[in-house]
Amino acid sequence: MIEHLTFHESFDSTRATAESADTDPNLTQGQIEAVVSLLLGRSLSVNNTYAFDSRTFLELADVVLSTRAQVIEATEDKAAVEELTAARPFVLHRFRQPTFLVACADQLNRTREKFGSGLFRLSAWSEINEDAAARKELADLLLRIDGGAVAKMPGWLEKTHPALGPRVETLIRLNSFFKLPGSNRDARVPRIPEQGYIEHLLEVADGDQVRFHAIAADQQCPPQVADTVLRGVRERVVEAGPAGVRRAWVHDVVGATDQSDPQLFARQQLQEFQDTIYNAVMADSAFSQFDYMSSTPRTDARDELKHVNALAVGIIRDRLRRDQTVPQDAERAADRMSGLLSAASVLPHVPKHSLSALFRAYWELQAGERLPQWQASTRQLHEILGAPERSDRRLRTAWADHLRLLSETLPDAVEADDVELCVATDANDGVVHNLRLGSFDADELDRSISAGEHLAKDFLSDLARPAR
């Protein structure tokens, strides 16, 4: 089993679709967060739906695999080539499908003609979302390739939708990568479905309104924002029961709401809540040890949506706590990894690089002399986080040591001190992702394009773990 898997919610193309220059910050977020996670020695856990239909992931994978091939070709040392070949930057999780390409074909074949409103809505392939014939032809192509046949690209890919041709090629390259040992596995049935979290929300709110508001307050979500979400959930439950409060439903509702409708913003807040719940379910299915619960799409920095995302994280935690024998008054140890995505102008001292340059630096680290030190440093961080009784002082020392190692090993790619790691890309005039152990202050949150945090899957044991 691959250890230290991180699930990036920013790969969710339904939540943060990036189809034009106006929404490219959404695209940039997932890509730059991936760099940061990999520098922390983690592999990216990807569901088959995101691996097929997330433009963010497909473009990231194209860069990752291209730079990997470039560095392998330029590396003469056989042992270094073996390290490069053995590295698993991302790991696929297939849900009830035998191979990656079969899973892709299954999603393409879930058309409106066959499934009505339950169709699989295409994001990265949105040009053919309503074209049943094109979807079938592409699905058949992928199945032939999966079966080992040499298949010719459909003519319409080049003539009608030329942008999709390179994505098909990326799928084929990904398929080759996912054939490597340890690169893909079966997903599991999530332990708590969307309905389970909705039922818990109602249980908390109906049983004790004070407790619901306490959860919201703990997540710094204003009571009026929390009540807006709760009201939307209750209204839908009256119509269709807890099982009817689903992500697909709320996206349909928001999409059908006129921009001038006064109910639009309340529905968008409910959508934000449900998106976070949905991705918690997806992360569980993909065996993630660390879930990256990102906030609102990068082009929408309205505070209410950030607060709703935080409220959803609070409900997720509270529901998980219900299954644990943890004292209610136990305090969570201070190991939170908080991250912000900001305009480069906020941190002008951080050098900006192309995504290709950042990943070349990552692969060169895998092939370089400092690799054993980096591996030992990341291993120490993970061991401290997973220890039965963790020393916060030791954790902070290890974190500072790892940041110093990164700044020494990759001086042209990252900026780090004893507290904060910063990585910047030159996309969209510059975006910086900065990560630190602990919380950000209100001013930093106000300046940020987004906010997020890493949630350890075993955080419940952390609650009862004494800090020393």
N, C-alpha and C positions, 0 to 999 in steps of 0.2 A: 504493500500500500504506500502511495506517495504521501509524505508527511508535509505539514505546513502549507496546506492549500488555502488560498484566499479567493473568496467570491467577490467579484466587482460588480456592484449593481449598475455602475455606469456603462456596462455592456448592454444594458436593457434598451433596445432600440425603440420599443413601444413607448417607453417613458422619456427617452432623451434622443429622439430621432434627429439625425444631422444630415439633411438632404441639400442644404445650400450654405453659402457663405455666412448667412445670417445666423445659422445654428451650429456653425463649426465649433464654437466653444464646447458644445456637448461632446463632439467628436474628440476634441483635444483632451477633455477631462479623463475619459477612459484610457487613452493612450499614455498620458503622463503618469496617471496613478499606477498603471502597469509597470512602468519603469521603477517607480518607488518600491512597489511590492517585491519586485525581483531583486532589487538591491538589498532588501531585508532577508533574502534567502528563501522566499516563498514562491511556490508555483501558482499559476492562475487556474482556478477551477472553473470550467466552462460547461454549461449544459448544452446538449446538442442543438436546442432551439437558438441559442445565442451564437453558437459556432457557425450555424448556417445563415442566420438572418439578421445579425447585428453588423451594420456597416462599420461601426467602431471596431469591433473585433476583427472583421475580415481585413480591414486596412492595416490594423496593428499586426495581424498574423503575416501579412504580405511583407511588411518591413522586417519583422523578427526573422522570418525564414530567409529572406534575401540577405540580410546582414550576416546571419549565421553561415550561409553558403560562402559569402565573401571572405569571412575570417578563416573558415576551414581551408579554403583554397590558398590563402596567404600563409598558412601555418605549416611549417615543415616538421616540427616536433611531433612524433607519432603519439606520445602520451598526451600532449595537449589536444590533438585531434580527437582522441578518445574521450577526453573530458567534454569537449564541445559536442560530440555526438551523444554523450550520455545525459547531457543537461535536458531537463523537461520544463521549459518556461510555462507551458500550459498543459493541462490534463483534461481530456474530454470525458463527460459523463453522459452515456446514452440511456434514455428512458424507454425501456421495452422495445429496443431496436437492436439488431445484431451488429450493424456496422454504421459508420458515420454517413456514408453516401446513401444507405438505405433509409436512415433517419431523415436526411435531406429530402429524399424523394417522397417519403411519407408526408412531410409538411407541405410539399408542393401539391400533392394529390388531395389535400384537404381543402377542396374548392367550395365556392358558394353554391354551385350546382348540387354538390353532394351533401354539404353540411349546413347550408343556409347561413344564419348569423354565427354559427360555430366554425366557420371557415378559419384556416390559419392565415391571418393577415400578414402579408409580406411587407417588410420594411426596407431591407437592403435591396430587395427585388420588387419594389413597389410598382415599377413600370408595368409589370405583368400580373399584378394582384388580381385583377378582374378578368384576365385573359386565360380562360380555362384550357384552351388548346395549347397555348405557349407553356403553361405550367406543366401540362402532361408531357409535352415533348421534352422539356428540360428534365423532368423526373425520369423519363425513359432513358435519356442520355446518361444520367448519373447511375442508373441501375445497370446499364450495359458496361460502364466503366468499372463499377463494383464487381461485376462478373468476370472482369479480365479482358473484355473486348476492346479493340481499338475503335473508338467512336468519333465520328465527325461532328463538329459543332453545327448546330442548326443555323441555316442561312440568315434567319431573322435576327440572330444575336449581333451580327455584323451590320446588317442593313437598317434594322428598325431600332434596336437597343444596343448600340455599340459599347456603352459603358458596362454592360453586364458580362461581356466576354472575359475581361480580366478577372471578374469575380468567380466565374466558372473555373478559370485556371488556378485561382487561389484555393478553391474547394479541392481541386485535384491535388495540389501540393499539400494541403492540410491532410488529405486522406493518406498520403504517403507518410507524413509525419506521425499520424495516429496509428499507423501500423507498427511503430517502434515499441518495444517492450516498455510497459509502465506509462504509456502515453494516453491510454483510454481505458475505461471500465464501465460496468453497468451502474447506472444511477439507482438510488433506492426510493421506495415510496416514502414521501415526507412523513415524519412522525406527527406533525401537527399541520392540518390543512388550513386553507384560508378560513373556512367555516369555523374551525376551532378557535382561531384568534377573535373572530367576530363574536362568537358565543361568550368568550371570556370578557370581551369589552362590555357586553350587555350584563353579564354576571356582576362585574365590578360596579358598573354604573347603577344598576337596579338594586343591588344589595346595599350599597353604601356610597352615596354621592360624594361624601367627603373623601373617601379613598380614591375615587376616580380623579377628583381635582388635585389630590395629593400627588398622584402619578404624573399628572400634567405639570404641576408646579416643580416637581423634581426634574423634569425635562425642560424647564423654563418655557413651557407652553402656556400662554395666557388662557384663563378660564373661558373667555368668550370664544376663542378659537377652538378649544376642546369641545365646547358645547355645540358649535356649528357642525363638527364632524359627528358627534353623537346623535344629533338631531337627524342628519342625513342617513345614518345607519338605521335608526329606528323607523324612519319613513319607509325605507326599502324593505325592512323586515316585515312591516305590516302587509306589504304587497306580495312578497315572495319568500318570507322566512329567512333565517340566517344564511342558508345556502345560496340565497339570491343576491347577497352582497358580495359580488365577485368583481374582479378587475375587468374582465371582458365587458360586463354590464356597465360599469361606471364609465369606461372609455367610450362606449356607444352613446351614453347619455350626454357626456360632455361634448362629443363630436356633433351631436344633433342639436345642441343648444345654441341659439343665436347669440352673437357677440354682444348684442345690446340687452340681452335678458338679464335682469337683476339677480337671477338665481345662478348665473354662470360661475361666479367666484366661489360660492358655497360648494357647488358641484366639483369644481377644480380642487378644492381642499379635500373633499372626500376621495377624489381620484388620487391625490398625493398620498393619503393615508393607505389606501388599498394597494397602491404600487409598492409601498414599503413592506406591507404585510406579504404580498405576493413574492417579493424577492427574498424574504426570510424563508419562505417555503422552498423556493428554488435553491437557495444556499444549502439548506438541509438535505435536499435531494442529491446535491453534488458533493456531499461529504466534506463541506468546508469546515476547517478548524477555525478560520477567521472570516467573519462576514464583513464585507465593506458596505455599510449602510449609508449610501450617499444621499444627498438631499435633492433639492429641486433642480430641474434642468438649468444648465448654465445661463441661458438667455432669460431666465425668469427668476429674479432675485427677491421676489416679494417675501417679506418677513413671515407672513402668515403660513406660507408653504413650508418654510424651514421649520416653523414651530410644529406644524402638523406631522412632518417627517419625524421630529423628535418625539412627539406624542406616540406615534406608531412604534418607535423603538422601545418606549417605556412599556407599552402594552405587551410587546413581544417578550420583554424581560420578565414582566410580571406573570405572564402565562407560563413561561418556562420555569419560573421559581415555584409555581404551584406543584410541579412534579418533583420538587426537591425537598429534602429535610433540612432546610436552612432557617436559622432563627430570623424572625421578621425584623429584628433590630440590628442584624449584622450589617457591617459596613463593607462596601466593596473596596478592595485594595486598589491603590492608585496606579493602575497599569494601563490606563486608556491611551490609545494612540489616536490623537486628534489631527485631522487634516483640513487644510483650506486650499482652495484654488483661487488665486488672486491675479489681478492684472499685473504685468511685469513692472509697471510704474510704481507699484507699492513696494517692491523690493528691487530697485534698479541695480543693486550691486551683484545680483545673481546673473551669471552669464547665460545667454540664450543659445540653444542648439537645435538643430533639426532632429526629428525623431530618429532618422537613420544614424546620425552621429551618436545619439544617446545609446542606441542599441549596439552599435559597433563597439562603443566603450564597454558595454555590459559583456559582450561576447569576448572581447579582448581580455577582460578580467578573468573569464572562464579559462582562457588559454595562457594566462600569465603566471609569473612566479609568485604573485601575491595571493593566488587562489587558495592555498591551504590556510593562510591567515584569515581570509574572508570567510571560508567555510567554518573554521573554528569559532570565529566571532559570532556568526549567525547561529551556530549550534549552541553556544553558550546562552545567547538571548532566549532561544526557545526552551532550553532546559530550565532556566530561571522562571520563565513564565509558566512552565508546566510542573514546577516542584510542588509537593504537598504543602510545604510551609515555605513561602517565598520571603526573602528579605528585600524590602523596597529599596534599601540603600544599595544592595548588590545589583539590583535591576538597573537602577539609575547609573551606577558606575559602568555596567556592561553596555548600556545604551550609549553613554558618552564615548566609551572606547570604540564602539562600532562606528559611530559618526566620524571619529578622528581617523579611523582606518579608511573609511570611504573617501574622506577629503584628501588623504595622502595618496590613495591608490588611483582615484579618478579626479585629479585636481582640475581637469578641464571640462568635467561633466557635471559635478555636483558642488554645492556650497553647504558646508556643515560646520557647526560648532558643537559644544558639549550638550546642547539642548535640542537644536533644530536641524532638520535635514531639508534642503531646498533643491528642487530640480526644475529647470525652466525650458520651455520649448519656444521656438520662434514663430509658431503658428499664431495667426490673428494678432499680430503686433506684440506678441509675447504673453505667455501665461505661466505662472509659477505655482507649483504645488509644494507646500511646505508642511512638514510632519513633525510632531513633537510628542514627547511623553507628557500627558496631562492636558488640561483644558486651555482654550484660548479665551482672551478677555472680550468684553462686549465690543470695544472699538474695532478689534481685529475681525470679529464676526460681521460687523457692519460694512467693513471694507471688502469683505470676501465676495467672490462670485458664488461660492458654494461652501458647504460645511459638511463634514462627515466624521465618522469615527470607526475604528476597528473594534468589533465586539468579539471577544474570545468566546467560542462555543462553550467552553467550560467555565464561563464567568461565574456560574452559580456556586461552584466550589470555591471560587475566589472570595465570594461574599462571606463565607465562614472561615476564611484563612486569616489568621492573625498577622498583622504587619509588625515587623520588628525593626 
